[in-house]
Amino acid sequence: MSISKYNSEGYFDPTAYSALSSIENETRALRAFRPIIYICSPFAGDIEKNISAARAYSRFAVEQGYIPIAPHLLFPQFLNDADPSERELGLFFGNAIMTKCSEVWVFGSYISSGMETEIKRAKWKNYRLRYFTENLEEV
């Protein structure tokens, strides 16, 4: 959008130009800022279905103007979730990442043991928690 220094009658109008420029700059800054949020949803069980759901939840967050972090989409790429020590390491990594997020978004009606651990940690650290259904409706 181009803001003119002149009003509709062609007269120089620095006050209106300054005000409109300020509004445009604020709008641009708001578009550039995207808070980071932590995606909390099941992984174990039906892994294919849960990965697909986590991808959809992450996409939803992007469409809402956020940067999603879904550790359960990242860490199983190189950590073995079936190995208890590697699973604990993945949860530890997730907790470290959670400290950088402005909110924790919990998806679905089923709370897995990993999710329960993440939710307890978020509550203990007093992070903002938001709950959503599988259909992406906030509850």
C-alpha positions as CSV (number, residue, x, y, z in Angstrom):
1,M,0.0,0.0,0.0
2,S,1.3,3.4,-0.9
3,I,0.4,6.3,1.4
4,S,0.4,9.7,-0.2
5,K,1.7,12.8,1.6
6,Y,-1.2,14.7,0.0
7,N,-4.9,14.6,0.8
8,S,-7.7,13.8,-1.7
9,E,-7.8,17.5,-2.7
10,G,-4.1,17.6,-3.4
11,Y,-2.9,19.5,-0.4
12,F,0.2,18.5,1.6
13,D,-1.1,16.8,4.8
14,P,1.8,15.6,7.0
15,T,-0.4,14.8,10.0
16,A,-2.6,12.3,8.1
17,Y,0.5,10.9,6.3
18,S,2.3,10.3,9.7
19,A,-0.7,8.7,11.2
20,L,-1.4,6.4,8.3
21,S,2.3,5.5,8.0
22,S,2.3,4.6,11.7
23,I,-0.7,2.3,11.3
24,E,0.9,0.6,8.2
25,N,4.1,0.0,10.1
26,E,2.3,-1.5,13.1
27,T,0.3,-3.7,10.8
28,R,3.5,-4.9,9.1
29,A,5.1,-5.6,12.4
30,L,2.2,-7.6,13.6
31,R,2.2,-9.7,10.5
32,A,6.0,-10.4,11.0
33,F,5.5,-11.5,14.6
34,R,4.4,-15.1,15.1
35,P,4.5,-16.6,18.6
36,I,6.0,-20.1,19.0
37,I,3.7,-22.7,20.4
38,Y,4.2,-26.3,21.5
39,I,2.0,-29.0,20.0
40,C,1.0,-31.7,22.5
41,S,-0.8,-34.7,20.9
42,P,-0.5,-38.5,21.0
43,F,2.4,-40.3,19.3
44,A,2.4,-43.9,20.5
45,G,-0.4,-46.3,19.5
46,D,-1.5,-45.8,15.9
47,I,1.7,-43.9,14.9
48,E,0.7,-43.3,11.3
49,K,-2.7,-41.8,12.3
50,N,-1.1,-39.8,15.2
51,I,1.7,-38.4,12.9
52,S,-0.9,-37.4,10.4
53,A,-3.0,-35.7,13.1
54,A,0.1,-33.9,14.5
55,R,0.8,-32.5,11.0
56,A,-2.8,-31.3,10.7
57,Y,-2.5,-29.6,14.2
58,S,0.7,-28.0,13.2
59,R,-0.8,-26.7,10.0
60,F,-3.8,-25.3,11.9
61,A,-1.4,-23.4,14.2
62,V,0.4,-21.9,11.1
63,E,-3.0,-20.8,9.7
64,Q,-3.8,-19.2,13.1
65,G,-0.6,-17.1,12.9
66,Y,1.7,-19.2,15.1
67,I,5.0,-21.1,14.7
68,P,4.3,-24.7,15.8
69,I,6.9,-27.0,17.4
70,A,5.8,-30.6,17.5
71,P,8.7,-32.6,19.1
72,H,7.0,-35.9,18.5
73,L,7.3,-35.3,14.8
74,L,11.0,-34.5,15.1
75,F,12.6,-36.7,17.7
76,P,11.3,-40.1,16.5
77,Q,13.2,-39.4,13.3
78,F,16.5,-40.3,15.2
79,L,15.4,-41.5,18.7
80,N,13.8,-44.9,19.3
81,D,10.5,-44.4,21.1
82,A,10.4,-48.1,22.1
83,D,13.7,-47.7,24.0
84,P,12.8,-46.3,27.5
85,S,16.1,-44.4,27.8
86,E,15.7,-42.8,24.4
87,R,12.0,-42.0,25.1
88,E,13.0,-40.2,28.3
89,L,15.7,-38.3,26.3
90,G,13.0,-37.2,23.8
91,L,10.8,-36.0,26.6
92,F,13.7,-34.1,28.1
93,F,14.4,-32.5,24.8
94,G,10.7,-31.6,24.4
95,N,10.7,-30.0,27.9
96,A,13.8,-27.9,26.9
97,I,12.0,-26.7,23.7
98,M,8.8,-26.0,25.7
99,T,10.6,-23.3,27.6
100,K,11.0,-21.3,24.4
101,C,7.3,-21.5,23.6
102,S,4.6,-18.9,24.5
103,E,1.8,-21.5,24.8
104,V,1.2,-25.2,24.9
105,W,-1.7,-26.5,22.7
106,V,-3.1,-29.8,23.7
107,F,-5.1,-31.7,21.0
108,G,-7.6,-34.5,21.2
109,S,-9.7,-36.2,23.9
110,Y,-7.1,-38.9,24.6
111,I,-4.2,-37.9,26.9
112,S,-1.2,-40.3,26.5
113,S,1.4,-40.8,29.2
114,G,3.8,-38.6,27.3
115,M,1.2,-35.9,26.9
116,E,0.4,-36.2,30.6
117,T,4.0,-35.6,31.5
118,E,4.2,-32.6,29.2
119,I,0.9,-31.1,30.6
120,K,2.1,-31.6,34.2
121,R,5.4,-29.8,33.3
122,A,3.5,-27.0,31.6
123,K,1.3,-26.5,34.6
124,W,4.2,-26.7,37.0
125,K,6.1,-24.0,35.0
126,N,2.8,-22.0,34.7
127,Y,2.8,-22.0,30.9
128,R,-0.4,-21.0,29.1
129,L,-2.3,-24.2,28.1
130,R,-5.0,-24.3,25.4
131,Y,-7.1,-27.4,24.7
132,F,-8.5,-28.3,21.3
133,T,-10.6,-31.2,20.0
134,E,-9.5,-33.5,17.2
135,N,-11.6,-31.2,14.9
136,L,-9.5,-28.2,15.8
137,E,-12.2,-26.6,18.0
138,E,-11.0,-24.9,21.2
139,V,-12.6,-26.2,24.4
